[in-house]
Amino acid sequence: MNTRKIIDSHMHISKWGEMDFISCFDGYIKNEKLQAINICAIPLRQTNVCNNIVLGFYKLLRPNTYIHGGIELIKIPIDNMPADMDAVTQYRELMEIGFDGIKMLEGKPTEHKRIGKNLNHPSLNSLYKEMEKDGTHLIMHVNDPDEFWDVERAPDWAVKAGWTYTDGTYAPYEEIQRQTIKILQEHPSLSVTIAHLFFCSKEPKILEELFEQYPNFCVDLTPGGEMYVEFEKNYSYYKEFFNKYSQRLIFGTDRSYMGDEKYADWLFNVVTTFLGTDKPVKSFDNKTLMGLGLSSDKVDDIFFANFENRVGKEPKPINKEKFKAYIEKYSFALTKEDLERINPLVEKYL
């Protein structure tokens, strides 16, 4: 049982589930004795703003929750966005509502292909510039494991999920990585955390260089099971890496409501045992992964302090008036089913 202060910085609600995610996440927080959670929107997969609205209501009911909203791409390509719904306008609206940061999925190869523009396209650069000025935290999903571009190495589960990029219609792994580094070059003070270790577990020197150049650049440790396999294979190197860069690494699980509860509990145990103890645990390849044995202050960096230093020690409150106005403005993008769920919540809570 966990006895440390922990914030799970990277979670999702991908389905309504009759609001059962409230009790699901309540149970998770209680069972693991978490200080707080941060839920990240994934509106691109929903093709509407519903996910942001779900997160807003969750935070309204559980004010100790952090939330990172997503920019809804109302029109594709992104440079055709309506003037009053461009990325910067949406960002400002979410901040006024009480979101604690922004989550971008645009760097996942499937979404990168769909939006048809580089990650450092001017329509998005204006967003980074505004966030850099404000010091607002950005969580980015960029790339996927490099083997997803290789027919021989792509795992079966990725093939089934449609996450293989071998047909020549997707940007290469190296190109998406290059575009992301270009964002850092153009916005060197941007407070950004790239999820899943930037999928650089096989080439961590890239991370070391970025840590040295960009003071607000971080990565989170959400699996990607492949990266924990690399931690196991290169244990001595990574033990030194975690010690040296403990203030650039952030704990998260990528847990989602409607997921496999047993798997989620196993995953939490693997990650927290590796980061917070010197004990052995079965890794994602079913081999033994030894805990890093980090000092208490470095564990605290990873488990909660780095996230709090970037987002705040307390979540922002929800502004009900701004939240209601947001729902009204974007109601055209909601499905009939969404509206049937949302309207009673508006009447009850807003």
Backbone hydrogen bonds, N-H to C=O, Kabsch-Sander energy under -0.5 kcal/mol:
donor,donor_aa,acceptor,acceptor_aa,energy
6,I,4,R,-0.5
7,I,303,F,-2.6
8,D,36,A,-1.7
9,S,7,I,-1.0
9,S,251,F,-1.6
11,M,38,N,-1.4
12,H,255,R,-2.5
19,M,16,W,-1.0
20,D,17,G,-2.3
21,F,16,W,-0.7
22,I,19,M,-1.7
24,C,20,D,-2.3
25,F,21,F,-2.7
26,D,22,I,-2.2
27,G,23,S,-2.2
28,Y,24,C,-1.8
29,I,25,F,-2.7
30,K,26,D,-2.3
31,N,27,G,-3.1
32,E,28,Y,-2.3
33,K,29,I,-0.7
34,L,29,I,-1.9
35,Q,6,I,-3.0
36,A,6,I,-1.0
38,N,8,D,-2.5
39,I,66,Y,-2.4
40,C,11,M,-3.6
41,A,68,H,-2.8
45,R,42,I,-0.9
46,Q,42,I,-0.8
47,T,43,P,-1.5
48,N,43,P,-1.0
51,N,48,N,-0.6
52,N,49,V,-0.6
53,I,49,V,-1.6
54,V,50,C,-2.6
55,L,51,N,-2.2
56,G,52,N,-2.2
57,F,53,I,-2.2
58,Y,54,V,-2.3
59,K,55,L,-2.5
60,L,56,G,-1.9
61,L,57,F,-1.9
62,R,58,Y,-2.2
65,T,62,R,-1.6
66,Y,37,I,-2.5
68,H,39,I,-2.4
69,G,67,I,-0.5
69,G,101,G,-2.1
72,E,70,G,-0.6
73,L,71,I,-0.6
74,I,72,E,-1.6
78,I,115,I,-0.6
80,N,77,P,-2.1
81,M,78,I,-1.3
85,M,82,P,-2.0
86,D,83,A,-0.6
90,Q,86,D,-2.5
91,Y,87,A,-2.4
92,R,88,V,-2.5
93,E,89,T,-2.3
94,L,90,Q,-2.5
95,M,91,Y,-2.2
96,E,92,R,-2.3
97,I,93,E,-1.7
98,G,94,L,-1.5
99,F,94,L,-2.4
100,D,67,I,-2.8
101,G,67,I,-0.9
102,I,137,H,-2.1
103,K,69,G,-2.9
104,M,139,I,-2.9
107,G,141,H,-0.8
108,K,105,L,-2.3
111,E,108,K,-0.8
112,H,108,K,-3.1
113,K,109,P,-2.2
114,R,110,T,-1.6
115,I,111,E,-2.6
116,G,112,H,-1.2
121,H,118,N,-1.6
124,L,121,H,-1.7
125,N,121,H,-2.8
126,S,122,P,-1.8
127,L,124,L,-0.6
128,Y,124,L,-2.2
129,K,125,N,-2.5
130,E,126,S,-1.7
131,M,127,L,-2.5
132,E,128,Y,-2.9
133,K,129,K,-2.1
134,D,130,E,-2.0
135,G,131,M,-1.7
136,T,131,M,-1.7
137,H,100,D,-0.6
138,L,191,S,-2.3
139,I,102,I,-2.9
140,M,138,L,-0.5
140,M,193,T,-2.3
141,H,104,M,-2.7
142,V,140,M,-0.7
143,N,107,G,-2.5
148,F,145,P,-2.3
149,W,146,D,-1.6
150,D,147,E,-1.7
154,A,150,D,-2.2
158,A,155,P,-0.5
159,V,155,P,-1.8
160,K,156,D,-2.5
161,A,157,W,-1.6
162,G,158,A,-0.6
162,G,159,V,-1.1
163,W,158,A,-2.9
165,Y,148,F,-2.6
176,I,172,P,-2.0
177,Q,173,Y,-2.1
178,R,174,E,-2.2
179,Q,175,E,-2.4
180,T,176,I,-1.7
181,I,177,Q,-2.3
182,K,178,R,-2.0
183,I,179,Q,-1.4
184,L,180,T,-1.5
185,Q,181,I,-2.2
186,E,182,K,-2.1
187,H,183,I,-1.8
190,L,187,H,-2.0
192,V,190,L,-1.2
192,V,216,N,-1.2
193,T,138,L,-3.1
194,I,218,C,-2.4
195,A,140,M,-3.0
195,A,193,T,-0.6
197,L,194,I,-0.5
197,L,220,D,-2.1
198,F,195,A,-1.7
199,F,196,H,-2.4
200,C,197,L,-1.9
203,E,200,C,-1.3
206,I,203,E,-1.8
208,E,204,P,-2.2
209,E,205,K,-2.2
210,L,206,I,-1.9
211,F,207,L,-3.0
212,E,208,E,-2.0
213,Q,209,E,-1.4
214,Y,210,L,-2.7
216,N,188,P,-0.5
217,F,214,Y,-1.6
218,C,192,V,-2.5
219,V,248,R,-2.2
220,D,194,I,-1.9
221,L,250,I,-2.5
227,M,224,G,-1.2
228,Y,224,G,-0.7
229,V,225,G,-1.6
230,E,226,E,-1.6
231,F,227,M,-2.0
232,E,228,Y,-1.8
233,K,229,V,-2.2
234,N,230,E,-2.4
235,Y,232,E,-0.8
238,Y,234,N,-2.6
239,K,235,Y,-2.5
240,E,236,S,-1.6
241,F,237,Y,-2.3
242,F,238,Y,-2.9
243,N,239,K,-1.7
244,K,240,E,-2.5
245,Y,241,F,-2.6
246,S,243,N,-0.6
248,R,245,Y,-2.2
249,L,246,S,-0.8
250,I,219,V,-1.7
251,F,302,I,-2.5
253,T,10,H,-0.6
254,D,10,H,-2.5
255,R,10,H,-0.6
257,Y,12,H,-1.8
259,G,256,S,-1.3
261,E,259,G,-0.7
264,A,260,D,-2.6
265,D,261,E,-2.3
266,W,262,K,-2.3
267,L,263,Y,-3.0
268,F,264,A,-2.3
269,N,265,D,-2.0
270,V,266,W,-2.5
271,V,267,L,-2.5
272,T,268,F,-2.4
273,T,269,N,-2.2
274,F,270,V,-2.3
275,L,271,V,-2.3
276,G,272,T,-2.6
277,T,273,T,-1.4
281,V,289,L,-1.8
283,S,287,K,-3.6
286,N,283,S,-1.7
289,L,281,V,-3.5
290,M,288,T,-0.5
291,G,279,K,-1.9
292,L,274,F,-2.9
293,G,277,T,-2.6
299,V,295,S,-2.1
300,D,296,S,-2.3
301,D,297,D,-1.8
302,I,298,K,-1.7
303,F,299,V,-2.9
304,F,300,D,-2.2
305,A,300,D,-2.5
306,N,301,D,-2.5
308,E,304,F,-2.5
309,N,305,A,-2.7
310,R,306,N,-0.8
310,R,307,F,-0.9
311,V,307,F,-2.1
312,G,308,E,-2.4
319,N,97,I,-3.1
320,K,318,I,-0.9
323,F,319,N,-2.5
324,K,320,K,-2.7
325,A,321,E,-2.0
326,Y,322,K,-2.0
327,I,323,F,-2.2
328,E,324,K,-2.2
329,K,325,A,-2.4
330,Y,326,Y,-2.2
331,S,328,E,-0.8
333,A,330,Y,-1.8
334,L,331,S,-1.8
339,L,335,T,-2.4
340,E,336,K,-2.1
341,R,337,E,-1.3
341,R,338,D,-0.6
342,I,338,D,-2.8
343,N,339,L,-2.6
345,L,341,R,-0.7
345,L,342,I,-0.5
346,V,342,I,-2.4
347,E,343,N,-2.3
348,K,344,P,-1.9
349,Y,345,L,-2.9
350,L,345,L,-0.5
350,L,346,V,-2.0
